[in-house]
Amino acid sequence: MSEFNLRDKMPKTAAIVDAMREEYGVDYTNTMILRAMNGEKGFFFACENGHTLGTDYDEDERRDPLEVLKK
C-alpha cells in the first residue's frame, strides 16, 4: 500500500502552511490546523487537487489569526 503524502498532493497548500509557520510560528500554526482538523470552523481550510485539509466555513465565520494568537 502506498503512503499518502499531503505535501505531494497539495503542494500549494504546503507552501502556504510553511509561510504561516514562518510568520506565526510552528506551534501556533499547527494548533490552528489541528483545531480545524478536529472540526472547528474558521481556523483553517484548504482545497487543492481534489483533496481538503481542515474544516470548511462560511465567510462570516473566518477568524483573524492575530486575534486568536492574542488569547
All heavy atoms as TSV, in Angstrom:
chain	resi	resn	atom	element	x	y	z
A	1	MET	N	N	0.831	-1.172	0.000
A	1	MET	CA	C	0.000	0.000	0.000
A	1	MET	C	C	0.886	1.248	0.000
A	1	MET	O	O	1.843	1.330	0.750
A	1	MET	CB	C	-0.892	-0.026	1.247
A	1	MET	CG	C	-1.895	1.077	1.294
A	1	MET	SD	S	-3.256	0.644	2.392
A	1	MET	CE	C	-2.877	1.673	3.771
A	2	SER	N	N	0.569	2.213	-0.861
A	2	SER	CA	C	1.393	3.408	-0.947
A	2	SER	C	C	1.000	4.406	0.133
A	2	SER	O	O	-0.150	4.492	0.549
A	2	SER	CB	C	1.251	4.050	-2.326
A	2	SER	OG	O	-0.069	4.487	-2.528
A	3	GLU	N	N	1.981	5.181	0.562
A	3	GLU	CA	C	1.762	6.174	1.604
A	3	GLU	C	C	1.194	7.447	0.976
A	3	GLU	O	O	1.637	7.888	-0.075
A	3	GLU	CB	C	3.088	6.475	2.295
A	3	GLU	CG	C	2.966	7.467	3.413
A	3	GLU	CD	C	4.294	7.693	4.104
A	3	GLU	OE1	O	5.042	6.729	4.287
A	3	GLU	OE2	O	4.565	8.849	4.441
A	4	PHE	N	N	0.192	8.037	1.605
A	4	PHE	CA	C	-0.410	9.282	1.139
A	4	PHE	C	C	0.383	10.439	1.716
A	4	PHE	O	O	0.433	10.625	2.922
A	4	PHE	CB	C	-1.876	9.355	1.573
A	4	PHE	CG	C	-2.574	10.599	1.093
A	4	PHE	CD1	C	-3.091	10.653	-0.186
A	4	PHE	CD2	C	-2.691	11.701	1.919
A	4	PHE	CE1	C	-3.738	11.800	-0.634
A	4	PHE	CE2	C	-3.338	12.841	1.479
A	4	PHE	CZ	C	-3.849	12.890	0.203
A	5	ASN	N	N	1.029	11.204	0.861
A	5	ASN	CA	C	1.814	12.347	1.305
A	5	ASN	C	C	1.069	13.618	0.917
A	5	ASN	O	O	0.986	13.963	-0.260
A	5	ASN	CB	C	3.205	12.305	0.674
A	5	ASN	CG	C	4.102	13.399	1.207
A	5	ASN	OD1	O	3.657	14.471	1.584
A	5	ASN	ND2	N	5.386	13.126	1.229
A	6	LEU	N	N	0.546	14.314	1.904
A	6	LEU	CA	C	-0.237	15.511	1.656
A	6	LEU	C	C	0.589	16.602	0.983
A	6	LEU	O	O	0.094	17.343	0.153
A	6	LEU	CB	C	-0.829	16.024	2.972
A	6	LEU	CG	C	-2.031	16.939	2.864
A	6	LEU	CD1	C	-3.160	16.271	2.073
A	6	LEU	CD2	C	-2.528	17.328	4.229
A	7	ARG	N	N	1.871	16.686	1.291
A	7	ARG	CA	C	2.734	17.686	0.653
A	7	ARG	C	C	2.836	17.439	-0.851
A	7	ARG	O	O	2.914	18.386	-1.623
A	7	ARG	CB	C	4.126	17.681	1.273
A	7	ARG	CG	C	4.154	18.338	2.619
A	7	ARG	CD	C	5.572	18.587	3.090
A	7	ARG	NE	N	5.526	19.501	4.203
A	7	ARG	CZ	C	5.553	20.814	4.095
A	7	ARG	NH1	N	5.631	21.382	2.934
A	7	ARG	NH2	N	5.504	21.578	5.162
A	8	ASP	N	N	2.840	16.178	-1.244
A	8	ASP	CA	C	2.885	15.862	-2.675
A	8	ASP	C	C	1.541	16.129	-3.339
A	8	ASP	O	O	1.495	16.571	-4.483
A	8	ASP	CB	C	3.258	14.390	-2.892
A	8	ASP	CG	C	4.692	14.089	-2.516
A	8	ASP	OD1	O	5.517	15.023	-2.454
A	8	ASP	OD2	O	4.985	12.901	-2.270
A	9	LYS	N	N	0.453	15.859	-2.644
A	9	LYS	CA	C	-0.891	16.012	-3.195
A	9	LYS	C	C	-1.359	17.465	-3.188
A	9	LYS	O	O	-2.186	17.855	-4.012
A	9	LYS	CB	C	-1.905	15.161	-2.410
A	9	LYS	CG	C	-1.554	13.687	-2.336
A	9	LYS	CD	C	-1.639	13.031	-3.683
A	9	LYS	CE	C	-1.360	11.544	-3.531
A	9	LYS	NZ	N	-1.214	10.879	-4.794
A	10	MET	N	N	-0.867	18.257	-2.227
A	10	MET	CA	C	-1.302	19.649	-2.074
A	10	MET	C	C	-0.085	20.575	-1.934
A	10	MET	O	O	0.123	21.211	-0.893
A	10	MET	CB	C	-2.218	19.780	-0.852
A	10	MET	CG	C	-3.472	18.926	-0.903
A	10	MET	SD	S	-4.463	19.012	0.612
A	10	MET	CE	C	-5.194	20.642	0.465
A	11	PRO	N	N	0.736	20.688	-2.973
A	11	PRO	CA	C	1.978	21.460	-2.850
A	11	PRO	C	C	1.767	22.959	-2.590
A	11	PRO	O	O	2.546	23.569	-1.853
A	11	PRO	CB	C	2.686	21.222	-4.179
A	11	PRO	CG	C	1.609	20.815	-5.129
A	11	PRO	CD	C	0.585	20.094	-4.293
A	12	LYS	N	N	0.740	23.564	-3.170
A	12	LYS	CA	C	0.487	24.984	-2.918
A	12	LYS	C	C	0.058	25.203	-1.476
A	12	LYS	O	O	0.485	26.167	-0.829
A	12	LYS	CB	C	-0.579	25.515	-3.876
A	12	LYS	CG	C	-0.105	25.583	-5.309
A	12	LYS	CD	C	-1.199	26.063	-6.228
A	12	LYS	CE	C	-0.724	26.040	-7.672
A	12	LYS	NZ	N	-1.782	26.430	-8.605
A	13	THR	N	N	-0.768	24.299	-0.975
A	13	THR	CA	C	-1.196	24.385	0.421
A	13	THR	C	C	-0.002	24.208	1.349
A	13	THR	O	O	0.135	24.928	2.340
A	13	THR	CB	C	-2.277	23.326	0.717
A	13	THR	OG1	O	-3.398	23.569	-0.136
A	13	THR	CG2	C	-2.710	23.354	2.169
A	14	ALA	N	N	0.878	23.276	1.018
A	14	ALA	CA	C	2.070	23.050	1.831
A	14	ALA	C	C	2.924	24.316	1.883
A	14	ALA	O	O	3.440	24.680	2.952
A	14	ALA	CB	C	2.881	21.880	1.275
A	15	ALA	N	N	3.045	25.009	0.757
A	15	ALA	CA	C	3.822	26.250	0.724
A	15	ALA	C	C	3.173	27.326	1.591
A	15	ALA	O	O	3.866	28.072	2.302
A	15	ALA	CB	C	3.972	26.734	-0.714
A	16	ILE	N	N	1.850	27.400	1.563
A	16	ILE	CA	C	1.131	28.375	2.391
A	16	ILE	C	C	1.322	28.047	3.872
A	16	ILE	O	O	1.581	28.934	4.686
A	16	ILE	CB	C	-0.361	28.413	2.018
A	16	ILE	CG1	C	-0.528	29.035	0.627
A	16	ILE	CG2	C	-1.175	29.162	3.069
A	16	ILE	CD1	C	-1.903	28.872	0.027
A	17	VAL	N	N	1.212	26.777	4.226
A	17	VAL	CA	C	1.408	26.359	5.615
A	17	VAL	C	C	2.835	26.673	6.061
A	17	VAL	O	O	3.051	27.173	7.173
A	17	VAL	CB	C	1.067	24.864	5.806
A	17	VAL	CG1	C	1.519	24.370	7.169
A	17	VAL	CG2	C	-0.426	24.633	5.622
A	18	ASP	N	N	3.803	26.424	5.204
A	18	ASP	CA	C	5.198	26.748	5.538
A	18	ASP	C	C	5.363	28.247	5.796
A	18	ASP	O	O	6.038	28.646	6.753
A	18	ASP	CB	C	6.139	26.307	4.416
A	18	ASP	CG	C	6.290	24.797	4.318
A	18	ASP	OD1	O	5.962	24.097	5.294
A	18	ASP	OD2	O	6.735	24.328	3.252
A	19	ALA	N	N	4.726	29.072	4.954
A	19	ALA	CA	C	4.794	30.531	5.139
A	19	ALA	C	C	4.113	30.944	6.439
A	19	ALA	O	O	4.608	31.833	7.149
A	19	ALA	CB	C	4.163	31.239	3.950
A	20	MET	N	N	2.978	30.303	6.749
A	20	MET	CA	C	2.283	30.600	8.006
A	20	MET	C	C	3.159	30.231	9.200
A	20	MET	O	O	3.219	30.972	10.188
A	20	MET	CB	C	0.958	29.835	8.070
A	20	MET	CG	C	-0.098	30.342	7.123
A	20	MET	SD	S	-1.558	29.279	7.041
A	20	MET	CE	C	-2.125	29.303	8.738
A	21	ARG	N	N	3.835	29.101	9.112
A	21	ARG	CA	C	4.715	28.673	10.212
A	21	ARG	C	C	5.863	29.658	10.391
A	21	ARG	O	O	6.271	29.932	11.514
A	21	ARG	CB	C	5.234	27.262	9.949
A	21	ARG	CG	C	4.179	26.202	10.148
A	21	ARG	CD	C	4.690	24.820	9.817
A	21	ARG	NE	N	3.680	23.818	10.138
A	21	ARG	CZ	C	3.519	22.698	9.455
A	21	ARG	NH1	N	4.287	22.419	8.415
A	21	ARG	NH2	N	2.566	21.849	9.811
A	22	GLU	N	N	6.350	30.173	9.275
A	22	GLU	CA	C	7.439	31.157	9.330
A	22	GLU	C	C	6.955	32.461	9.965
A	22	GLU	O	O	7.640	33.053	10.792
A	22	GLU	CB	C	7.952	31.418	7.912
A	22	GLU	CG	C	9.176	32.282	7.847
A	22	GLU	CD	C	10.439	31.609	8.322
A	22	GLU	OE1	O	10.544	30.367	8.252
A	22	GLU	OE2	O	11.348	32.334	8.770
A	23	GLU	N	N	5.758	32.909	9.584
A	23	GLU	CA	C	5.247	34.191	10.070
A	23	GLU	C	C	4.673	34.111	11.480
A	23	GLU	O	O	4.913	34.992	12.306
A	23	GLU	CB	C	4.171	34.717	9.125
A	23	GLU	CG	C	3.673	36.090	9.511
A	23	GLU	CD	C	2.841	36.751	8.444
A	23	GLU	OE1	O	2.853	36.306	7.290
A	23	GLU	OE2	O	2.159	37.730	8.787
A	24	TYR	N	N	3.882	33.058	11.766
A	24	TYR	CA	C	3.169	32.982	13.051
A	24	TYR	C	C	3.783	32.000	14.033
A	24	TYR	O	O	3.366	31.939	15.186
A	24	TYR	CB	C	1.706	32.592	12.818
A	24	TYR	CG	C	0.955	33.556	11.956
A	24	TYR	CD1	C	0.469	33.178	10.718
A	24	TYR	CD2	C	0.730	34.865	12.364
A	24	TYR	CE1	C	-0.227	34.064	9.906
A	24	TYR	CE2	C	0.038	35.768	11.565
A	24	TYR	CZ	C	-0.438	35.352	10.335
A	24	TYR	OH	O	-1.110	36.228	9.545
A	25	GLY	N	N	4.717	31.199	13.586
A	25	GLY	CA	C	5.333	30.196	14.443
A	25	GLY	C	C	4.737	28.811	14.210
A	25	GLY	O	O	3.578	28.671	13.831
A	26	VAL	N	N	5.552	27.801	14.414
A	26	VAL	CA	C	5.153	26.416	14.164
A	26	VAL	C	C	4.041	25.979	15.106
A	26	VAL	O	O	3.034	25.413	14.669
A	26	VAL	CB	C	6.374	25.472	14.280
A	26	VAL	CG1	C	5.957	24.017	14.206
A	26	VAL	CG2	C	7.401	25.782	13.194
A	27	ASP	N	N	4.207	26.240	16.395
A	27	ASP	CA	C	3.214	25.778	17.374
A	27	ASP	C	C	1.843	26.387	17.114
A	27	ASP	O	O	0.828	25.688	17.115
A	27	ASP	CB	C	3.656	26.091	18.799
A	27	ASP	CG	C	4.846	25.272	19.243
A	27	ASP	OD1	O	5.083	24.192	18.647
A	27	ASP	OD2	O	5.538	25.698	20.177
A	28	TYR	N	N	1.807	27.692	16.892
A	28	TYR	CA	C	0.542	28.365	16.645
A	28	TYR	C	C	-0.127	27.843	15.377
A	28	TYR	O	O	-1.306	27.504	15.386
A	28	TYR	CB	C	0.759	29.876	16.545
A	28	TYR	CG	C	-0.480	30.602	16.092
A	28	TYR	CD1	C	-1.532	30.800	16.974
A	28	TYR	CD2	C	-0.606	31.055	14.782
A	28	TYR	CE1	C	-2.680	31.445	16.560
A	28	TYR	CE2	C	-1.752	31.706	14.367
A	28	TYR	CZ	C	-2.781	31.894	15.254
A	28	TYR	OH	O	-3.920	32.521	14.844
A	29	THR	N	N	0.627	27.772	14.291
A	29	THR	CA	C	0.076	27.306	13.012
A	29	THR	C	C	-0.430	25.874	13.128
A	29	THR	O	O	-1.536	25.564	12.678
A	29	THR	CB	C	1.134	27.412	11.899
A	29	THR	OG1	O	1.543	28.788	11.789
A	29	THR	CG2	C	0.599	26.943	10.566
A	30	ASN	N	N	0.351	25.015	13.735
A	30	ASN	CA	C	-0.072	23.621	13.897
A	30	ASN	C	C	-1.330	23.522	14.750
A	30	ASN	O	O	-2.214	22.709	14.473
A	30	ASN	CB	C	1.046	22.788	14.502
A	30	ASN	CG	C	2.190	22.558	13.535
A	30	ASN	OD1	O	2.101	22.870	12.345
A	30	ASN	ND2	N	3.283	22.018	14.038
A	31	THR	N	N	-1.429	24.358	15.779
A	31	THR	CA	C	-2.625	24.365	16.621
A	31	THR	C	C	-3.853	24.756	15.818
A	31	THR	O	O	-4.917	24.140	15.942
A	31	THR	CB	C	-2.442	25.313	17.816
A	31	THR	OG1	O	-1.368	24.833	18.621
A	31	THR	CG2	C	-3.708	25.400	18.659
A	32	MET	N	N	-3.737	25.792	14.983
A	32	MET	CA	C	-4.871	26.230	14.165
A	32	MET	C	C	-5.298	25.121	13.195
A	32	MET	O	O	-6.492	24.860	13.021
A	32	MET	CB	C	-4.527	27.496	13.379
A	32	MET	CG	C	-4.271	28.714	14.227
A	32	MET	SD	S	-5.696	29.217	15.231
A	32	MET	CE	C	-5.203	28.600	16.834
A	33	ILE	N	N	-4.340	24.452	12.579
A	33	ILE	CA	C	-4.653	23.371	11.642
A	33	ILE	C	C	-5.295	22.201	12.377
A	33	ILE	O	O	-6.290	21.635	11.917
A	33	ILE	CB	C	-3.404	22.940	10.859
A	33	ILE	CG1	C	-2.961	24.084	9.927
A	33	ILE	CG2	C	-3.670	21.668	10.056
A	33	ILE	CD1	C	-1.617	23.871	9.266
A	34	LEU	N	N	-4.754	21.849	13.536
A	34	LEU	CA	C	-5.332	20.749	14.310
A	34	LEU	C	C	-6.745	21.060	14.767
A	34	LEU	O	O	-7.619	20.182	14.737
A	34	LEU	CB	C	-4.446	20.422	15.515
A	34	LEU	CG	C	-3.156	19.685	15.192
A	34	LEU	CD1	C	-2.278	19.568	16.441
A	34	LEU	CD2	C	-3.447	18.310	14.619
A	35	ARG	N	N	-6.993	22.298	15.161
A	35	ARG	CA	C	-8.351	22.678	15.563
A	35	ARG	C	C	-9.302	22.508	14.384
A	35	ARG	O	O	-10.413	21.995	14.537
A	35	ARG	CB	C	-8.372	24.118	16.074
A	35	ARG	CG	C	-7.710	24.248	17.443
A	35	ARG	CD	C	-7.675	25.665	17.921
A	35	ARG	NE	N	-9.004	26.061	18.414
A	35	ARG	CZ	C	-9.222	27.151	19.117
A	35	ARG	NH1	N	-8.231	27.969	19.406
A	35	ARG	NH2	N	-10.443	27.439	19.524
A	36	ALA	N	N	-8.856	22.913	13.212
A	36	ALA	CA	C	-9.675	22.767	12.003
A	36	ALA	C	C	-9.881	21.303	11.643
A	36	ALA	O	O	-10.961	20.894	11.231
A	36	ALA	CB	C	-9.038	23.519	10.843
A	37	MET	N	N	-8.847	20.497	11.818
A	37	MET	CA	C	-8.966	19.070	11.513
A	37	MET	C	C	-9.888	18.367	12.508
A	37	MET	O	O	-10.451	17.319	12.196
A	37	MET	CB	C	-7.585	18.420	11.486
A	37	MET	CG	C	-6.764	18.881	10.286
A	37	MET	SD	S	-5.079	18.241	10.275
A	37	MET	CE	C	-5.396	16.500	10.035
A	38	ASN	N	N	-10.058	18.966	13.684
A	38	ASN	CA	C	-10.967	18.421	14.692
A	38	ASN	C	C	-12.381	18.975	14.559
A	38	ASN	O	O	-13.207	18.779	15.438
A	38	ASN	CB	C	-10.418	18.673	16.099
A	38	ASN	CG	C	-9.262	17.760	16.420
A	38	ASN	OD1	O	-9.238	16.615	15.993
A	38	ASN	ND2	N	-8.297	18.264	17.158
A	39	GLY	N	N	-12.638	19.695	13.466
A	39	GLY	CA	C	-13.994	20.130	13.179
A	39	GLY	C	C	-14.348	21.559	13.534
A	39	GLY	O	O	-15.475	21.992	13.319
A	40	GLU	N	N	-13.405	22.314	14.094
A	40	GLU	CA	C	-13.698	23.702	14.441
A	40	GLU	C	C	-13.640	24.568	13.181
A	40	GLU	O	O	-12.637	24.577	12.465
A	40	GLU	CB	C	-12.710	24.225	15.476
A	40	GLU	CG	C	-12.914	23.618	16.840
A	40	GLU	CD	C	-12.059	24.299	17.881
A	40	GLU	OE1	O	-12.280	25.501	18.143
A	40	GLU	OE2	O	-11.164	23.624	18.417
A	41	LYS	N	N	-14.704	25.290	12.926
A	41	LYS	CA	C	-14.766	26.152	11.748
A	41	LYS	C	C	-14.003	27.452	11.971
A	41	LYS	O	O	-13.929	27.949	13.087
A	41	LYS	CB	C	-16.224	26.493	11.428
A	41	LYS	CG	C	-17.035	25.331	10.944
A	41	LYS	CD	C	-18.434	25.802	10.595
A	41	LYS	CE	C	-19.247	24.678	10.000
A	41	LYS	NZ	N	-20.554	25.150	9.557
A	42	GLY	N	N	-13.470	27.975	10.866
A	42	GLY	CA	C	-12.878	29.301	10.889
A	42	GLY	C	C	-11.394	29.365	11.181
A	42	GLY	O	O	-10.828	30.444	11.229
A	43	PHE	N	N	-10.758	28.231	11.372
A	43	PHE	CA	C	-9.340	28.251	11.705
A	43	PHE	C	C	-8.438	27.918	10.523
A	43	PHE	O	O	-7.390	28.525	10.359
A	43	PHE	CB	C	-9.039	27.306	12.877
A	43	PHE	CG	C	-9.575	27.829	14.159
A	43	PHE	CD1	C	-10.781	27.365	14.659
A	43	PHE	CD2	C	-8.910	28.809	14.863
A	43	PHE	CE1	C	-11.297	27.868	15.835
A	43	PHE	CE2	C	-9.415	29.320	16.038
A	43	PHE	CZ	C	-10.621	28.847	16.533
A	44	PHE	N	N	-8.828	26.963	9.696
A	44	PHE	CA	C	-8.022	26.629	8.523
A	44	PHE	C	C	-8.839	25.730	7.606
A	44	PHE	O	O	-9.492	24.802	8.058
A	44	PHE	CB	C	-6.732	25.882	8.918
A	44	PHE	CG	C	-5.815	25.663	7.758
A	44	PHE	CD1	C	-4.895	26.631	7.380
A	44	PHE	CD2	C	-5.863	24.495	7.019
A	44	PHE	CE1	C	-4.060	26.430	6.297
A	44	PHE	CE2	C	-5.033	24.284	5.942
A	44	PHE	CZ	C	-4.128	25.250	5.577
A	45	PHE	N	N	-8.789	26.046	6.325
A	45	PHE	CA	C	-9.400	25.185	5.326
A	45	PHE	C	C	-8.675	25.391	4.009
A	45	PHE	O	O	-8.427	26.518	3.600
A	45	PHE	CB	C	-10.885	25.488	5.135
A	45	PHE	CG	C	-11.517	24.626	4.067
A	45	PHE	CD1	C	-11.770	23.291	4.315
A	45	PHE	CD2	C	-11.809	25.138	2.823
A	45	PHE	CE1	C	-12.330	22.478	3.330
A	45	PHE	CE2	C	-12.375	24.346	1.838
A	45	PHE	CZ	C	-12.630	23.016	2.092
A	46	ALA	N	N	-8.295	24.292	3.379
A	46	ALA	CA	C	-7.660	24.356	2.067
A	46	ALA	C	C	-8.203	23.226	1.208
A	46	ALA	O	O	-8.484	22.133	1.699
A	46	ALA	CB	C	-6.147	24.217	2.211
A	47	CYS	N	N	-8.337	23.508	-0.071
A	47	CYS	CA	C	-8.778	22.518	-1.049
A	47	CYS	C	C	-7.859	22.649	-2.258
A	47	CYS	O	O	-7.696	23.741	-2.804
A	47	CYS	CB	C	-10.225	22.797	-1.428
A	47	CYS	SG	S	-10.898	21.603	-2.587
A	48	GLU	N	N	-7.242	21.548	-2.640
A	48	GLU	CA	C	-6.308	21.561	-3.769
A	48	GLU	C	C	-6.276	20.173	-4.398
A	48	GLU	O	O	-6.159	19.174	-3.702
A	48	GLU	CB	C	-4.913	21.966	-3.272
A	48	GLU	CG	C	-3.871	22.047	-4.358
A	48	GLU	CD	C	-2.497	22.455	-3.836
A	48	GLU	OE1	O	-2.348	22.792	-2.642
A	48	GLU	OE2	O	-1.566	22.429	-4.640
A	49	ASN	N	N	-6.358	20.130	-5.697
A	49	ASN	CA	C	-6.273	18.872	-6.449
A	49	ASN	C	C	-7.258	17.813	-5.951
A	49	ASN	O	O	-6.952	16.619	-5.933
A	49	ASN	CB	C	-4.844	18.310	-6.413
A	49	ASN	CG	C	-3.844	19.226	-7.077
A	49	ASN	OD1	O	-4.163	19.880	-8.063
A	49	ASN	ND2	N	-2.644	19.293	-6.536
A	50	GLY	N	N	-8.433	18.250	-5.511
A	50	GLY	CA	C	-9.454	17.317	-5.054
A	50	GLY	C	C	-9.275	16.824	-3.632
A	50	GLY	O	O	-10.027	15.971	-3.169
A	51	HIS	N	N	-8.299	17.360	-2.917
A	51	HIS	CA	C	-8.044	16.990	-1.519
A	51	HIS	C	C	-8.371	18.190	-0.635
A	51	HIS	O	O	-8.216	19.336	-1.056
A	51	HIS	CB	C	-6.579	16.589	-1.316
A	51	HIS	CG	C	-6.147	15.472	-2.199
A	51	HIS	ND1	N	-6.524	14.165	-1.992
A	51	HIS	CD2	C	-5.394	15.470	-3.322
A	51	HIS	CE1	C	-6.007	13.409	-2.941
A	51	HIS	NE2	N	-5.318	14.178	-3.769
A	52	THR	N	N	-8.810	17.933	0.574
A	52	THR	CA	C	-9.087	19.014	1.509
A	52	THR	C	C	-8.337	18.810	2.817
A	52	THR	O	O	-7.984	17.684	3.184
A	52	THR	CB	C	-10.596	19.134	1.825
A	52	THR	OG1	O	-11.040	17.911	2.406
A	52	THR	CG2	C	-11.397	19.457	0.583
A	53	LEU	N	N	-8.113	19.919	3.493
A	53	LEU	CA	C	-7.463	19.901	4.795
A	53	LEU	C	C	-8.183	20.917	5.669
A	53	LEU	O	O	-8.365	22.064	5.268
A	53	LEU	CB	C	-5.984	20.263	4.672
A	53	LEU	CG	C	-5.169	20.333	5.967
A	53	LEU	CD1	C	-5.088	18.950	6.609
A	53	LEU	CD2	C	-3.778	20.863	5.692
A	54	GLY	N	N	-8.620	20.511	6.842
A	54	GLY	CA	C	-9.300	21.420	7.754
A	54	GLY	C	C	-10.803	21.298	7.659
A	54	GLY	O	O	-11.336	20.312	7.159
A	55	THR	N	N	-11.491	22.323	8.152
A	55	THR	CA	C	-12.948	22.357	8.172
A	55	THR	C	C	-13.418	23.584	7.416
A	55	THR	O	O	-13.015	24.706	7.730
A	55	THR	CB	C	-13.468	22.408	9.621
A	55	THR	OG1	O	-13.008	21.242	10.308
A	55	THR	CG2	C	-14.988	22.447	9.663
A	56	ASP	N	N	-14.271	23.357	6.424
A	56	ASP	CA	C	-14.808	24.452	5.639
A	56	ASP	C	C	-15.652	25.359	6.526
A	56	ASP	O	O	-16.177	24.933	7.548
A	56	ASP	CB	C	-15.664	23.895	4.496
A	56	ASP	CG	C	-15.858	24.885	3.369
A	56	ASP	OD1	O	-15.356	26.025	3.472
A	56	ASP	OD2	O	-16.516	24.515	2.388
A	57	TYR	N	N	-15.782	26.614	6.145
A	57	TYR	CA	C	-16.518	27.573	6.946
A	57	TYR	C	C	-17.130	28.636	6.051
A	57	TYR	O	O	-16.709	28.840	4.932
A	57	TYR	CB	C	-15.618	28.224	7.989
A	57	TYR	CG	C	-14.311	28.771	7.441
A	57	TYR	CD1	C	-14.216	30.070	6.979
A	57	TYR	CD2	C	-13.178	27.966	7.380
A	57	TYR	CE1	C	-13.034	30.563	6.474
A	57	TYR	CE2	C	-11.990	28.457	6.880
A	57	TYR	CZ	C	-11.920	29.761	6.427
A	57	TYR	OH	O	-10.743	30.241	5.926
A	58	ASP	N	N	-18.130	29.307	6.591
A	58	ASP	CA	C	-18.737	30.430	5.902
A	58	ASP	C	C	-17.842	31.651	6.077
A	58	ASP	O	O	-17.108	31.757	7.062
A	58	ASP	CB	C	-20.122	30.740	6.474
A	58	ASP	CG	C	-21.089	29.583	6.262
A	58	ASP	OD1	O	-20.958	28.871	5.249
A	58	ASP	OD2	O	-21.967	29.392	7.123
A	59	GLU	N	N	-17.937	32.582	5.154
A	59	GLU	CA	C	-17.102	33.789	5.202
A	59	GLU	C	C	-17.211	34.518	6.539
A	59	GLU	O	O	-16.224	34.990	7.076
A	59	GLU	CB	C	-17.493	34.733	4.062
A	59	GLU	CG	C	-16.559	35.898	3.890
A	59	GLU	CD	C	-15.167	35.532	3.402
A	59	GLU	OE1	O	-15.034	34.520	2.678
A	59	GLU	OE2	O	-14.222	36.251	3.751
A	60	ASP	N	N	-18.412	34.601	7.113
A	60	ASP	CA	C	-18.595	35.328	8.372
A	60	ASP	C	C	-18.053	34.568	9.580
A	60	ASP	O	O	-18.013	35.110	10.683
A	60	ASP	CB	C	-20.060	35.700	8.587
A	60	ASP	CG	C	-20.973	34.483	8.719
A	60	ASP	OD1	O	-20.607	33.400	8.236
A	60	ASP	OD2	O	-22.054	34.638	9.299
A	61	GLU	N	N	-17.605	33.346	9.389
A	61	GLU	CA	C	-17.043	32.560	10.489
A	61	GLU	C	C	-15.516	32.630	10.521
A	61	GLU	O	O	-14.890	32.078	11.411
A	61	GLU	CB	C	-17.452	31.092	10.363
A	61	GLU	CG	C	-18.930	30.874	10.529
A	61	GLU	CD	C	-19.328	29.442	10.281
A	61	GLU	OE1	O	-18.905	28.861	9.260
A	61	GLU	OE2	O	-20.077	28.899	11.104
A	62	ARG	N	N	-14.932	33.303	9.555
A	62	ARG	CA	C	-13.468	33.399	9.482
A	62	ARG	C	C	-12.939	34.169	10.680
A	62	ARG	O	O	-13.490	35.175	11.088
A	62	ARG	CB	C	-13.068	34.088	8.184
A	62	ARG	CG	C	-11.567	34.112	7.983
A	62	ARG	CD	C	-11.208	34.631	6.631
A	62	ARG	NE	N	-11.704	33.685	5.645
A	62	ARG	CZ	C	-11.741	33.933	4.351
A	62	ARG	NH1	N	-11.340	35.081	3.883
A	62	ARG	NH2	N	-12.204	33.034	3.521
A	63	ARG	N	N	-11.855	33.709	11.247
A	63	ARG	CA	C	-11.241	34.366	12.399
A	63	ARG	C	C	-9.930	35.023	11.971
A	63	ARG	O	O	-9.216	34.501	11.139
A	63	ARG	CB	C	-10.961	33.340	13.494
A	63	ARG	CG	C	-12.216	32.812	14.135
A	63	ARG	CD	C	-11.880	31.684	15.100
A	63	ARG	NE	N	-13.027	31.216	15.808
A	63	ARG	CZ	C	-13.928	30.378	15.313
A	63	ARG	NH1	N	-13.819	29.929	14.091
A	63	ARG	NH2	N	-14.949	29.982	16.042
A	64	ASP	N	N	-9.622	36.123	12.588
A	64	ASP	CA	C	-8.348	36.784	12.363
A	64	ASP	C	C	-7.297	36.021	13.161
A	64	ASP	O	O	-7.371	35.955	14.381
A	64	ASP	CB	C	-8.435	38.236	12.835
A	64	ASP	CG	C	-7.142	38.998	12.629
A	64	ASP	OD1	O	-6.092	38.385	12.344
A	64	ASP	OD2	O	-7.186	40.217	12.768
A	65	PRO	N	N	-6.308	35.438	12.482
A	65	PRO	CA	C	-5.307	34.636	13.218
A	65	PRO	C	C	-4.560	35.433	14.276
A	65	PRO	O	O	-4.171	34.880	15.289
A	65	PRO	CB	C	-4.366	34.137	12.120
A	65	PRO	CG	C	-4.659	34.929	10.919
A	65	PRO	CD	C	-6.040	35.473	11.055
A	66	LEU	N	N	-4.391	36.732	14.071
A	66	LEU	CA	C	-3.695	37.534	15.069
A	66	LEU	C	C	-4.536	37.722	16.318
A	66	LEU	O	O	-4.012	37.775	17.422
A	66	LEU	CB	C	-3.292	38.878	14.477
A	66	LEU	CG	C	-2.290	38.775	13.327
A	66	LEU	CD1	C	-1.992	40.163	12.768
A	66	LEU	CD2	C	-1.017	38.069	13.748
A	67	GLU	N	N	-5.858	37.811	16.160
A	67	GLU	CA	C	-6.735	37.935	17.330
A	67	GLU	C	C	-6.738	36.639	18.140
A	67	GLU	O	O	-6.742	36.658	19.360
A	67	GLU	CB	C	-8.153	38.301	16.904
A	67	GLU	CG	C	-8.297	39.710	16.412
A	67	GLU	CD	C	-7.865	40.741	17.454
A	67	GLU	OE1	O	-8.244	40.611	18.627
A	67	GLU	OE2	O	-7.140	41.680	17.072
A	68	VAL	N	N	-6.740	35.492	17.467
A	68	VAL	CA	C	-6.707	34.207	18.157
A	68	VAL	C	C	-5.386	34.052	18.875
A	68	VAL	O	O	-5.317	33.555	19.992
A	68	VAL	CB	C	-6.937	33.046	17.156
A	68	VAL	CG1	C	-6.784	31.700	17.857
A	68	VAL	CG2	C	-8.294	33.163	16.510
A	69	LEU	N	N	-4.306	34.519	18.262
A	69	LEU	CA	C	-2.977	34.413	18.841
A	69	LEU	C	C	-2.891	35.182	20.166
A	69	LEU	O	O	-2.210	34.755	21.091
A	69	LEU	CB	C	-1.946	34.957	17.849
A	69	LEU	CG	C	-0.478	34.853	18.223
A	69	LEU	CD1	C	-0.073	33.395	18.405
A	69	LEU	CD2	C	0.387	35.511	17.165
A	70	LYS	N	N	-3.598	36.297	20.278
A	70	LYS	CA	C	-3.551	37.130	21.476
A	70	LYS	C	C	-4.219	36.484	22.677
A	70	LYS	O	O	-3.974	36.853	23.810
A	70	LYS	CB	C	-4.225	38.484	21.204
A	70	LYS	CG	C	-3.468	39.334	20.220
A	70	LYS	CD	C	-4.224	40.603	19.910
A	70	LYS	CE	C	-3.553	41.391	18.805
A	70	LYS	NZ	N	-4.343	42.575	18.437
A	71	LYS	N	N	-5.112	35.506	22.429
A	71	LYS	CA	C	-5.875	34.891	23.520
A	71	LYS	C	C	-5.073	33.853	24.245
A	71	LYS	O	O	-4.186	33.264	23.819
A	71	LYS	CB	C	-7.170	34.258	22.977
A	71	LYS	CG	C	-8.090	35.309	22.449
A	71	LYS	CD	C	-9.346	34.681	21.919
A	71	LYS	CE	C	-10.262	35.787	21.393
A	71	LYS	NZ	N	-11.498	35.302	20.896
